[in-house]
Amino acid sequence: MLDWRWDFTWEILPRLLVATGNTFMAAGFGYAIAVILGLVFALAQRTPYPALTMIVREIVEFIRSTPLVLQIFFVFYVGPQFGLTLSPWTAGMIAIGLHYASYLSEVYRGGLDSVPKGQWEAATSLNLPTARTYFRVIIPQALPPSLAGMGNYLVGIFKDTPILSVIGVAELMHAANSIGSETYRFLEPYTLVGVIFLAISLPTAGGIRIFESWVRRKLGMS
């Protein structure tokens, strides 16, 4: 029978809830970076400049082909050798943002490729500038097909935040490890961490599906 202590559970819960807020912060800022930078990566691969396209494509493939934990270590520990000294929080959010930006760029690429070529031809015939064509015509149509993939990576970022504990970011897993090291009890903190992640991930996934349906209705695509 499991040696579960409810008094210990209620004692450590406030500490884990504080760490949950830190996890939300890390995931939120990391995702914001990924959403913006991923779009930049996607658009940079669609320019009429082959050299720029090739460079960005290789950067994206390099980031996607290396582990996130390595990128976190590189930003935090190698960055100072190039004059870039960052706090664990900043380094972690930048690393997560870069990592997932490479994946979101492919999600954006699929969405952009799904827009009929006739939309480009219509914009060209109206002499619309390229930037206006993208942000007023193409991207609004590419967004709905991309939402499912974007939502999946939002949940993925949230679940990957425990990796930030390797550089001392005080997120959920870091707090659970600290509690276990101090009390020599790991059952309750690790179980609570799993429950908290589950309690957040499932509603988030459902909310994303609802938002996707709302966007499609708003754009008249359902």
ChimeraX commands (.cxc) that place a marker at each C-alpha (Angstrom):
marker #1 position 0.00,0.00,0.00 radius 0.5
marker #1 position 1.28,3.45,-0.85 radius 0.5
marker #1 position 2.63,5.44,2.06 radius 0.5
marker #1 position 0.71,8.59,1.14 radius 0.5
marker #1 position 0.73,11.39,3.72 radius 0.5
marker #1 position -2.11,13.87,3.33 radius 0.5
marker #1 position -0.68,16.27,5.91 radius 0.5
marker #1 position 2.55,16.45,3.94 radius 0.5
marker #1 position 0.57,16.91,0.71 radius 0.5
marker #1 position -1.26,19.98,2.01 radius 0.5
marker #1 position 2.01,21.31,3.40 radius 0.5
marker #1 position 3.85,21.25,0.06 radius 0.5
marker #1 position 0.91,22.20,-2.17 radius 0.5
marker #1 position 1.31,26.02,-1.78 radius 0.5
marker #1 position 4.96,25.74,-2.77 radius 0.5
marker #1 position 4.07,23.75,-5.86 radius 0.5
marker #1 position 1.34,26.22,-6.79 radius 0.5
marker #1 position 3.86,29.07,-6.70 radius 0.5
marker #1 position 6.09,27.00,-8.97 radius 0.5
marker #1 position 3.09,26.44,-11.25 radius 0.5
marker #1 position 2.90,30.20,-11.75 radius 0.5
marker #1 position 6.56,30.21,-12.71 radius 0.5
marker #1 position 5.90,27.38,-15.15 radius 0.5
marker #1 position 3.08,29.36,-16.74 radius 0.5
marker #1 position 5.39,32.35,-17.08 radius 0.5
marker #1 position 8.16,30.33,-18.72 radius 0.5
marker #1 position 5.75,28.60,-21.09 radius 0.5
marker #1 position 3.89,31.82,-21.95 radius 0.5
marker #1 position 6.94,33.92,-22.76 radius 0.5
marker #1 position 8.61,31.02,-24.56 radius 0.5
marker #1 position 5.53,30.47,-26.68 radius 0.5
marker #1 position 5.21,34.18,-27.49 radius 0.5
marker #1 position 8.80,34.15,-28.76 radius 0.5
marker #1 position 8.12,30.99,-30.75 radius 0.5
marker #1 position 4.95,32.36,-32.37 radius 0.5
marker #1 position 6.62,35.56,-33.56 radius 0.5
marker #1 position 10.01,34.11,-34.51 radius 0.5
marker #1 position 8.39,31.09,-36.16 radius 0.5
marker #1 position 6.48,33.39,-38.50 radius 0.5
marker #1 position 9.70,35.29,-39.25 radius 0.5
marker #1 position 11.43,31.99,-40.08 radius 0.5
marker #1 position 8.53,30.93,-42.31 radius 0.5
marker #1 position 8.38,34.22,-44.24 radius 0.5
marker #1 position 12.17,34.40,-44.55 radius 0.5
marker #1 position 12.06,31.11,-46.44 radius 0.5
marker #1 position 9.61,32.55,-48.98 radius 0.5
marker #1 position 11.65,35.54,-50.15 radius 0.5
marker #1 position 13.04,35.91,-53.69 radius 0.5
marker #1 position 16.56,35.71,-52.25 radius 0.5
marker #1 position 17.87,32.11,-52.48 radius 0.5
marker #1 position 20.83,32.76,-50.16 radius 0.5
marker #1 position 18.57,34.05,-47.36 radius 0.5
marker #1 position 16.14,31.16,-47.87 radius 0.5
marker #1 position 18.94,28.61,-47.66 radius 0.5
marker #1 position 20.49,30.15,-44.54 radius 0.5
marker #1 position 17.19,30.33,-42.66 radius 0.5
marker #1 position 16.26,26.81,-43.73 radius 0.5
marker #1 position 19.56,25.44,-42.44 radius 0.5
marker #1 position 19.13,27.30,-39.15 radius 0.5
marker #1 position 15.65,25.84,-38.73 radius 0.5
marker #1 position 16.86,22.32,-39.53 radius 0.5
marker #1 position 19.80,22.67,-37.14 radius 0.5
marker #1 position 17.55,23.75,-34.28 radius 0.5
marker #1 position 15.02,21.01,-34.98 radius 0.5
marker #1 position 17.74,18.36,-35.16 radius 0.5
marker #1 position 19.38,19.10,-31.81 radius 0.5
marker #1 position 17.95,18.43,-28.32 radius 0.5
marker #1 position 16.26,21.22,-26.42 radius 0.5
marker #1 position 18.37,20.55,-23.33 radius 0.5
marker #1 position 21.55,21.10,-25.38 radius 0.5
marker #1 position 20.21,24.42,-26.65 radius 0.5
marker #1 position 19.37,25.49,-23.10 radius 0.5
marker #1 position 22.88,24.65,-21.93 radius 0.5
marker #1 position 24.38,26.42,-24.95 radius 0.5
marker #1 position 22.45,29.66,-24.41 radius 0.5
marker #1 position 23.08,29.72,-20.65 radius 0.5
marker #1 position 26.65,28.43,-20.38 radius 0.5
marker #1 position 28.23,29.21,-23.75 radius 0.5
marker #1 position 26.54,32.58,-24.24 radius 0.5
marker #1 position 28.77,34.34,-21.65 radius 0.5
marker #1 position 31.85,33.43,-23.70 radius 0.5
marker #1 position 30.42,35.63,-26.45 radius 0.5
marker #1 position 29.45,38.43,-24.07 radius 0.5
marker #1 position 25.85,37.24,-23.69 radius 0.5
marker #1 position 25.26,36.68,-19.97 radius 0.5
marker #1 position 21.64,35.85,-19.20 radius 0.5
marker #1 position 19.70,34.87,-16.12 radius 0.5
marker #1 position 18.40,31.28,-15.98 radius 0.5
marker #1 position 14.87,32.57,-16.66 radius 0.5
marker #1 position 15.85,34.60,-19.70 radius 0.5
marker #1 position 18.14,31.93,-21.11 radius 0.5
marker #1 position 15.48,29.26,-20.64 radius 0.5
marker #1 position 12.70,31.25,-22.31 radius 0.5
marker #1 position 14.94,32.21,-25.24 radius 0.5
marker #1 position 16.06,28.61,-25.74 radius 0.5
marker #1 position 12.49,27.31,-25.60 radius 0.5
marker #1 position 11.33,30.10,-27.91 radius 0.5
marker #1 position 14.03,29.36,-30.49 radius 0.5
marker #1 position 13.45,25.62,-30.32 radius 0.5
marker #1 position 9.71,25.80,-30.86 radius 0.5
marker #1 position 9.98,28.63,-33.39 radius 0.5
marker #1 position 11.69,26.15,-35.72 radius 0.5
marker #1 position 8.72,23.78,-35.40 radius 0.5
marker #1 position 6.10,26.50,-35.69 radius 0.5
marker #1 position 7.80,27.77,-38.85 radius 0.5
marker #1 position 6.90,24.45,-40.47 radius 0.5
marker #1 position 3.33,24.75,-39.20 radius 0.5
marker #1 position 3.13,28.23,-40.72 radius 0.5
marker #1 position 4.67,26.95,-43.95 radius 0.5
marker #1 position 1.97,24.32,-44.28 radius 0.5
marker #1 position -0.72,26.92,-43.63 radius 0.5
marker #1 position 0.75,29.37,-46.14 radius 0.5
marker #1 position 1.06,26.64,-48.77 radius 0.5
marker #1 position -2.61,25.78,-48.30 radius 0.5
marker #1 position -3.72,29.23,-49.52 radius 0.5
marker #1 position -4.75,29.00,-53.21 radius 0.5
marker #1 position -2.36,30.63,-55.65 radius 0.5
marker #1 position -5.28,32.61,-57.03 radius 0.5
marker #1 position -5.17,34.75,-53.88 radius 0.5
marker #1 position -1.62,35.79,-54.73 radius 0.5
marker #1 position -2.58,36.50,-58.31 radius 0.5
marker #1 position -5.53,38.64,-57.21 radius 0.5
marker #1 position -3.34,40.63,-54.82 radius 0.5
marker #1 position -0.73,41.12,-57.55 radius 0.5
marker #1 position -3.35,42.34,-60.00 radius 0.5
marker #1 position -4.43,44.94,-57.43 radius 0.5
marker #1 position -0.79,46.06,-56.97 radius 0.5
marker #1 position -0.89,45.35,-53.25 radius 0.5
marker #1 position 2.48,45.60,-51.49 radius 0.5
marker #1 position 3.97,42.26,-50.41 radius 0.5
marker #1 position 3.64,43.03,-46.69 radius 0.5
marker #1 position -0.01,43.99,-47.05 radius 0.5
marker #1 position -0.70,40.91,-49.15 radius 0.5
marker #1 position 0.73,38.69,-46.45 radius 0.5
marker #1 position -0.92,40.30,-43.43 radius 0.5
marker #1 position -4.28,41.25,-44.96 radius 0.5
marker #1 position -4.87,38.42,-47.44 radius 0.5
marker #1 position -2.62,35.37,-47.05 radius 0.5
marker #1 position -1.95,34.99,-43.30 radius 0.5
marker #1 position -5.63,35.34,-42.24 radius 0.5
marker #1 position -6.43,32.41,-44.56 radius 0.5
marker #1 position -3.38,30.42,-43.45 radius 0.5
marker #1 position -4.16,30.82,-39.75 radius 0.5
marker #1 position -7.10,28.38,-39.33 radius 0.5
marker #1 position -5.26,25.37,-40.84 radius 0.5
marker #1 position -2.28,26.19,-38.60 radius 0.5
marker #1 position -4.14,26.50,-35.30 radius 0.5
marker #1 position -4.20,22.79,-34.50 radius 0.5
marker #1 position -0.43,22.47,-34.86 radius 0.5
marker #1 position 0.16,25.70,-32.97 radius 0.5
marker #1 position -2.03,24.45,-30.14 radius 0.5
marker #1 position -0.17,21.15,-29.95 radius 0.5
marker #1 position 3.13,22.97,-29.57 radius 0.5
marker #1 position 1.68,25.21,-26.86 radius 0.5
marker #1 position 0.92,22.08,-24.82 radius 0.5
marker #1 position 4.35,20.73,-25.78 radius 0.5
marker #1 position 6.11,23.83,-24.47 radius 0.5
marker #1 position 4.23,23.59,-21.21 radius 0.5
marker #1 position 5.27,19.96,-20.79 radius 0.5
marker #1 position 8.88,20.74,-21.70 radius 0.5
marker #1 position 9.34,23.44,-19.07 radius 0.5
marker #1 position 10.68,20.87,-16.53 radius 0.5
marker #1 position 13.85,20.75,-18.64 radius 0.5
marker #1 position 14.56,24.29,-17.43 radius 0.5
marker #1 position 15.30,22.85,-13.99 radius 0.5
marker #1 position 18.74,21.82,-15.32 radius 0.5
marker #1 position 19.81,25.48,-15.16 radius 0.5
marker #1 position 18.02,26.23,-11.90 radius 0.5
marker #1 position 14.76,27.75,-13.10 radius 0.5
marker #1 position 12.27,27.41,-10.23 radius 0.5
marker #1 position 9.46,25.75,-12.16 radius 0.5
marker #1 position 7.31,22.80,-11.08 radius 0.5
marker #1 position 9.84,19.98,-11.48 radius 0.5
marker #1 position 12.58,22.00,-9.85 radius 0.5
marker #1 position 10.30,22.62,-6.85 radius 0.5
marker #1 position 9.38,18.92,-6.63 radius 0.5
marker #1 position 13.05,17.91,-6.73 radius 0.5
marker #1 position 13.88,20.44,-4.02 radius 0.5
marker #1 position 11.07,19.18,-1.80 radius 0.5
marker #1 position 12.18,15.60,-2.30 radius 0.5
marker #1 position 15.80,16.44,-1.51 radius 0.5
marker #1 position 14.82,18.28,1.66 radius 0.5
marker #1 position 12.29,15.76,3.02 radius 0.5
marker #1 position 13.35,12.49,1.34 radius 0.5
marker #1 position 9.76,12.06,0.22 radius 0.5
marker #1 position 9.23,12.00,-3.54 radius 0.5
marker #1 position 5.87,10.26,-3.90 radius 0.5
marker #1 position 3.69,13.23,-3.01 radius 0.5
marker #1 position 5.57,16.02,-4.87 radius 0.5
marker #1 position 6.05,14.02,-8.06 radius 0.5
marker #1 position 2.45,12.82,-8.04 radius 0.5
marker #1 position 1.16,16.34,-7.50 radius 0.5
marker #1 position 3.32,17.62,-10.35 radius 0.5
marker #1 position 1.80,15.00,-12.65 radius 0.5
marker #1 position -1.72,15.90,-11.55 radius 0.5
marker #1 position -1.07,19.63,-12.03 radius 0.5
marker #1 position 0.32,19.11,-15.53 radius 0.5
marker #1 position -2.65,16.93,-16.43 radius 0.5
marker #1 position -5.14,19.39,-14.95 radius 0.5
marker #1 position -3.69,22.18,-17.08 radius 0.5
marker #1 position -2.89,20.34,-20.32 radius 0.5
marker #1 position -6.30,18.74,-20.86 radius 0.5
marker #1 position -8.38,21.95,-20.52 radius 0.5
marker #1 position -5.80,23.80,-22.61 radius 0.5
marker #1 position -6.13,21.27,-25.44 radius 0.5
marker #1 position -9.93,21.57,-25.26 radius 0.5
marker #1 position -9.74,25.36,-25.22 radius 0.5
marker #1 position -7.55,25.32,-28.31 radius 0.5
marker #1 position -10.12,23.25,-30.21 radius 0.5
marker #1 position -12.87,25.66,-29.19 radius 0.5
marker #1 position -10.75,28.64,-30.26 radius 0.5
marker #1 position -9.99,26.99,-33.59 radius 0.5
marker #1 position -13.72,26.51,-34.24 radius 0.5
marker #1 position -14.42,30.12,-33.24 radius 0.5
marker #1 position -11.76,31.45,-35.65 radius 0.5
marker #1 position -13.14,29.38,-38.49 radius 0.5
marker #1 position -16.65,30.69,-37.85 radius 0.5
marker #1 position -15.36,34.24,-37.55 radius 0.5
marker #1 position -13.65,33.96,-40.92 radius 0.5
marker #1 position -16.61,32.21,-42.51 radius 0.5
marker #1 position -14.63,29.01,-43.06 radius 0.5
marker #1 position -16.83,26.54,-41.16 radius 0.5
marker link #1:1,2 radius 0.2
marker link #1:2,3 radius 0.2
marker link #1:3,4 radius 0.2
marker link #1:4,5 radius 0.2
marker link #1:5,6 radius 0.2
marker link #1:6,7 radius 0.2
marker link #1:7,8 radius 0.2
marker link #1:8,9 radius 0.2
marker link #1:9,10 radius 0.2
marker link #1:10,11 radius 0.2
marker link #1:11,12 radius 0.2
marker link #1:12,13 radius 0.2
marker link #1:13,14 radius 0.2
marker link #1:14,15 radius 0.2
marker link #1:15,16 radius 0.2
marker link #1:16,17 radius 0.2
marker link #1:17,18 radius 0.2
marker link #1:18,19 radius 0.2
marker link #1:19,20 radius 0.2
marker link #1:20,21 radius 0.2
marker link #1:21,22 radius 0.2
marker link #1:22,23 radius 0.2
marker link #1:23,24 radius 0.2
marker link #1:24,25 radius 0.2
marker link #1:25,26 radius 0.2
marker link #1:26,27 radius 0.2
marker link #1:27,28 radius 0.2
marker link #1:28,29 radius 0.2
marker link #1:29,30 radius 0.2
marker link #1:30,31 radius 0.2
marker link #1:31,32 radius 0.2
marker link #1:32,33 radius 0.2
marker link #1:33,34 radius 0.2
marker link #1:34,35 radius 0.2
marker link #1:35,36 radius 0.2
marker link #1:36,37 radius 0.2
marker link #1:37,38 radius 0.2
marker link #1:38,39 radius 0.2
marker link #1:39,40 radius 0.2
marker link #1:40,41 radius 0.2
marker link #1:41,42 radius 0.2
marker link #1:42,43 radius 0.2
marker link #1:43,44 radius 0.2
marker link #1:44,45 radius 0.2
marker link #1:45,46 radius 0.2
marker link #1:46,47 radius 0.2
marker link #1:47,48 radius 0.2
marker link #1:48,49 radius 0.2
marker link #1:49,50 radius 0.2
marker link #1:50,51 radius 0.2
marker link #1:51,52 radius 0.2
marker link #1:52,53 radius 0.2
marker link #1:53,54 radius 0.2
marker link #1:54,55 radius 0.2
marker link #1:55,56 radius 0.2
marker link #1:56,57 radius 0.2
marker link #1:57,58 radius 0.2
marker link #1:58,59 radius 0.2
marker link #1:59,60 radius 0.2
marker link #1:60,61 radius 0.2
marker link #1:61,62 radius 0.2
marker link #1:62,63 radius 0.2
marker link #1:63,64 radius 0.2
marker link #1:64,65 radius 0.2
marker link #1:65,66 radius 0.2
marker link #1:66,67 radius 0.2
marker link #1:67,68 radius 0.2
marker link #1:68,69 radius 0.2
marker link #1:69,70 radius 0.2
marker link #1:70,71 radius 0.2
marker link #1:71,72 radius 0.2
marker link #1:72,73 radius 0.2
marker link #1:73,74 radius 0.2
marker link #1:74,75 radius 0.2
marker link #1:75,76 radius 0.2
marker link #1:76,77 radius 0.2
marker link #1:77,78 radius 0.2
marker link #1:78,79 radius 0.2
marker link #1:79,80 radius 0.2
marker link #1:80,81 radius 0.2
marker link #1:81,82 radius 0.2
marker link #1:82,83 radius 0.2
marker link #1:83,84 radius 0.2
marker link #1:84,85 radius 0.2
marker link #1:85,86 radius 0.2
marker link #1:86,87 radius 0.2
marker link #1:87,88 radius 0.2
marker link #1:88,89 radius 0.2
marker link #1:89,90 radius 0.2
marker link #1:90,91 radius 0.2
marker link #1:91,92 radius 0.2
marker link #1:92,93 radius 0.2
marker link #1:93,94 radius 0.2
marker link #1:94,95 radius 0.2
marker link #1:95,96 radius 0.2
marker link #1:96,97 radius 0.2
marker link #1:97,98 radius 0.2
marker link #1:98,99 radius 0.2
marker link #1:99,100 radius 0.2
marker link #1:100,101 radius 0.2
marker link #1:101,102 radius 0.2
marker link #1:102,103 radius 0.2
marker link #1:103,104 radius 0.2
marker link #1:104,105 radius 0.2
marker link #1:105,106 radius 0.2
marker link #1:106,107 radius 0.2
marker link #1:107,108 radius 0.2
marker link #1:108,109 radius 0.2
marker link #1:109,110 radius 0.2
marker link #1:110,111 radius 0.2
marker link #1:111,112 radius 0.2
marker link #1:112,113 radius 0.2
marker link #1:113,114 radius 0.2
marker link #1:114,115 radius 0.2
marker link #1:115,116 radius 0.2
marker link #1:116,117 radius 0.2
marker link #1:117,118 radius 0.2
marker link #1:118,119 radius 0.2
marker link #1:119,120 radius 0.2
marker link #1:120,121 radius 0.2
marker link #1:121,122 radius 0.2
marker link #1:122,123 radius 0.2
marker link #1:123,124 radius 0.2
marker link #1:124,125 radius 0.2
marker link #1:125,126 radius 0.2
marker link #1:126,127 radius 0.2
marker link #1:127,128 radius 0.2
marker link #1:128,129 radius 0.2
marker link #1:129,130 radius 0.2
marker link #1:130,131 radius 0.2
marker link #1:131,132 radius 0.2
marker link #1:132,133 radius 0.2
marker link #1:133,134 radius 0.2
marker link #1:134,135 radius 0.2
marker link #1:135,136 radius 0.2
marker link #1:136,137 radius 0.2
marker link #1:137,138 radius 0.2
marker link #1:138,139 radius 0.2
marker link #1:139,140 radius 0.2
marker link #1:140,141 radius 0.2
marker link #1:141,142 radius 0.2
marker link #1:142,143 radius 0.2
marker link #1:143,144 radius 0.2
marker link #1:144,145 radius 0.2
marker link #1:145,146 radius 0.2
marker link #1:146,147 radius 0.2
marker link #1:147,148 radius 0.2
marker link #1:148,149 radius 0.2
marker link #1:149,150 radius 0.2
marker link #1:150,151 radius 0.2
marker link #1:151,152 radius 0.2
marker link #1:152,153 radius 0.2
marker link #1:153,154 radius 0.2
marker link #1:154,155 radius 0.2
marker link #1:155,156 radius 0.2
marker link #1:156,157 radius 0.2
marker link #1:157,158 radius 0.2
marker link #1:158,159 radius 0.2
marker link #1:159,160 radius 0.2
marker link #1:160,161 radius 0.2
marker link #1:161,162 radius 0.2
marker link #1:162,163 radius 0.2
marker link #1:163,164 radius 0.2
marker link #1:164,165 radius 0.2
marker link #1:165,166 radius 0.2
marker link #1:166,167 radius 0.2
marker link #1:167,168 radius 0.2
marker link #1:168,169 radius 0.2
marker link #1:169,170 radius 0.2
marker link #1:170,171 radius 0.2
marker link #1:171,172 radius 0.2
marker link #1:172,173 radius 0.2
marker link #1:173,174 radius 0.2
marker link #1:174,175 radius 0.2
marker link #1:175,176 radius 0.2
marker link #1:176,177 radius 0.2
marker link #1:177,178 radius 0.2
marker link #1:178,179 radius 0.2
marker link #1:179,180 radius 0.2
marker link #1:180,181 radius 0.2
marker link #1:181,182 radius 0.2
marker link #1:182,183 radius 0.2
marker link #1:183,184 radius 0.2
marker link #1:184,185 radius 0.2
marker link #1:185,186 radius 0.2
marker link #1:186,187 radius 0.2
marker link #1:187,188 radius 0.2
marker link #1:188,189 radius 0.2
marker link #1:189,190 radius 0.2
marker link #1:190,191 radius 0.2
marker link #1:191,192 radius 0.2
marker link #1:192,193 radius 0.2
marker link #1:193,194 radius 0.2
marker link #1:194,195 radius 0.2
marker link #1:195,196 radius 0.2
marker link #1:196,197 radius 0.2
marker link #1:197,198 radius 0.2
marker link #1:198,199 radius 0.2
marker link #1:199,200 radius 0.2
marker link #1:200,201 radius 0.2
marker link #1:201,202 radius 0.2
marker link #1:202,203 radius 0.2
marker link #1:203,204 radius 0.2
marker link #1:204,205 radius 0.2
marker link #1:205,206 radius 0.2
marker link #1:206,207 radius 0.2
marker link #1:207,208 radius 0.2
marker link #1:208,209 radius 0.2
marker link #1:209,210 radius 0.2
marker link #1:210,211 radius 0.2
marker link #1:211,212 radius 0.2
marker link #1:212,213 radius 0.2
marker link #1:213,214 radius 0.2
marker link #1:214,215 radius 0.2
marker link #1:215,216 radius 0.2
marker link #1:216,217 radius 0.2
marker link #1:217,218 radius 0.2
marker link #1:218,219 radius 0.2
marker link #1:219,220 radius 0.2
marker link #1:220,221 radius 0.2
marker link #1:221,222 radius 0.2
view
